[in-house]
Amino acid sequence: MVSHLNNPDATATDGPLSGVVIADFTRVLAGPYCTMLLADMGATVIKVEGPSGDDSRQWVPPARDGVSTYYLSVNRNKNSIMLDMKNPDDLETAYSIIDQADVFIENFKPGGLAQFGLDEQSVAQRWPGIVHASITGFGTAEGAHMPGYDLIAQAVSGMMTVTGSQDGPPQRAGVAIFDVVMGLQATVGVLGALHERAQSGKGQHLEIDLLSASLSGLVNQTTGYVACGNVPTRMGNDHPSLFPYGPFKAADRDIIICCGNDAQFSRMITRLELPDLASDTRFDNVKNRNANREPLRALMEEALAAKSADEWFELLQLDGVPASPVLGIDEGVDFAQKLGLNPVIQAGQGAEAVPLIKHPVTFSRTPARYDKAPPTLDQDRADVLQWLSQAKSLAQGKESHDLAGIAANAAR
């Protein structure tokens, strides 16, 4: 079995999810990020889009050759078909895609799919073996009416009250971080449900909502409240539980220094030539350093003023003290390349290839695949319809339901 329409020469070992088919009815970020990760791992993903396409296709700037890089970032390795589910024929095509799928993922508003017979109960009745993942903004109860935008989640979760300068206004993160967290959590949930289905033969319904993802993603901050009543506030770039842990002024610019334990702190003060601090009871453990942040900051920055941030970075690295310069996105990608992480891949072949950021997991035997560039709207209609036709005709013989495998059989 193979997992992409346009690659009949691939093999069943092309990815850990080869042979798994995903009916992807999601749009924007969280859902598409989840399905892209699954596609990278070899799953066949059919991206079903409405007549106007995925909203993020229009989110510019920036753009590459007129195409939104927002859309490009989460849609490689997928096969796009445009369906208007208010059209009976298109709705039947949608049903046929789900017929062949192992996983049905959607992020429609709660209740929005009932008119198409794709609500939880209808899906469970018609496709009892399918993994059905519903991604929502704020659940299906009292929050069902709330739009699922990441910024709304950052606001209501408390994220914006712990981000930014202490005396500044509430501050959003520089990326839709909770959409990404929710996409990762959806991926984990789907993989868990697929594993369970392999044992029981039964499907199930998964619910992933943005607020729950956000509260989980706030980890120590939310746990500090529910476990002991601590309500955190904005601390700028300081850590609530560790110091030094943040940016400090060197001769030319800031350098990040992170001391997570006493041993790292000891090595840092040795490198900064501050030996007296080793016996200073204000700084001899984590609790005391937290209580005496500003005196310690002043002593550190006085010493750091002797060298540039890059010089200190090299020296602190030699001592095993976590430190880094503050880089731009461009510099961060280049830095990853210098470390041998090879962050940039080419998705697709030849002229259609698009440079994108690689899959975050490195597999020793079944590496991530980048066969297909993010598709244009309805790009794969003919191939998807051919796949459906062949799948129906081969169903009695229990042949592979993989798109590329069926396409390859049809071409022979």
Order of alpha helices (4+ residues) and beta strands (2+ residues): beta-alpha-beta-beta-beta-alpha-beta-alpha-beta-alpha-beta-alpha-alpha-beta-alpha-alpha-beta-beta-alpha-alpha-alpha-alpha-beta-alpha-beta-beta-alpha-alpha
